[in-house]
Amino acid sequence: MSSVSAVPAVAAVDRVDLVRFARLLDGTGDAQLKRVFTAAELAEPIAPDTRPAHLAALYAAKRACVKLFAREAALALVDVGDFGFATGSPDGPVIAEPSARAETVLGLHRVARVEIRWRHAAAAVEATASTVPMVTETGWLDRLAFRLVPARRQIVLENLRQVYAQLPEAEILRLAQAHYGHLLRLAAEFLLYPLKSRARKLAMARVEGLDELFAAHARGNGVLVLTGHFGNFEVATAAALAQFPEGRGRFHFLARPFRPAWFNAWVTRRLNEAGFGVLPKNGSLEWVFERLAAGDIVVFPFDQHAGPKLGIRVPFFGRPAGTFRALALVAKATGAPVVPGACWREPDGRHVLRFEPALEYLEDPDQTAEVRRNTRAYNAVLERLIVRHPEQWFWVHRRWKDRRHDRRHSRRRRMQE
């Protein structure tokens, strides 16, 4: 098992003059301070005479964190307000607490965490931010699967290079190998799951954030679950649902039919037996409205390509991608909250299904702009979920199809009609 990171650790330093910072602090209003410091940081019980030095230390740490990601900072993808610190006193090492968008940036650099250490002098404070890289574990099974299963290997590598352009090729290869190992485990779990006892099924998964799902459901408009092809969603959700029998028949997957037809029938039967409904993804909005009106939960996989008939092109990992507009339209029309959900496999083989707080719907006077803003926000959530466990996302998809592909597909569809 490879347990050494292929990503190098990096460090950045920032120094803040205490006298100058104290003067700036005197002339800075609360609104401006809240753009830099979290509410918890500003509310820390610090003696008034030491508060300027305390905030100066935090400010130096935030700037050092931003320096680690200079490209993203230049693109306004991250700034000093995206890093927080839970400290009694700034005497390090302390782990930086990233915002949602900073979490995505860290994941794209394969950074597990950022550690802060301070050096104090009479006239200044110096903060050093150091990255601790993630380790992509790969074993002989992962490497063998990658070597012996050539299907879509080039697509997987191209997609990984597209998303992780800043990583060394050795890490790209490790992620690809780990992904093929994941696919092999996924297939084995899918085949063996029906043979397991109820007790074994219950032990296979745990659910986190169920209170977030219940809170969203309590609004009375049903729930839309924003998700993608993460982990082993069928096993994780079925095992989790076995723990909550009251949910049987209330969850519905929105899915494209699998090919060939016999495989689609088999998968659909498996999901139905587990207590899930299956709604066809194309032409199924009426069914979605019916299920939401009944107070049910519709699971919406949002990470596949959508052509111009059903989608709009919005950024996904920095590159335009055809993305379904239906989720934003349905959320607007029904008032159903959108709850992000994802699952992954732990190193011990158990699965975790996690629900996050419902997303705020973004209003805009321009309806087209409103759909675009919310659709982009949904993609941003998926980006953050993917980089947490990238080897367990479905990299075999052609997610970034260009307009030429869409035109060819439209011509073929018209000819078939």
Buried (B, 14 or more C-beta within 10 A) or exposed (E): EBEEBBBEEBBBBBBBBBEEBBEBBEEEEEEEEEEBBBEEBBEBEBEEEEBBBBBBBBBBBBBBBBBBBEEBBEEEBBBBBBBBBEBEEBEBEBBBBBBEBBBBBBBBBBBBBBBBBBBEEEEBBBBBBBBEBBBBBBEEBBBBBBEEEEEBBEBBBBBBEBBBEEBEEEBBBBBBBBBBBBBBBBEEBBEEBEEBEEEEBBEBBBBEBBEBBEBBBEEEBBBBBBBBBBBBBBBBBBBBBBEEEEBEEBBBBBBEBEEEEEEBEEBBEBBEEBBBBBBEBEEBBEBBBBBBEEBBBBBBBBBBBBBEEBBBBBBBBEEEBBBBBBBBBBBBEBEBBBBBBBBBBEEEEBBBBBBBBBBEBBEEEEEEEBBBBBBBBBBBBBBBBBBBBBBBBBBBBEBBBEEEBBEEBEEEEEEEE
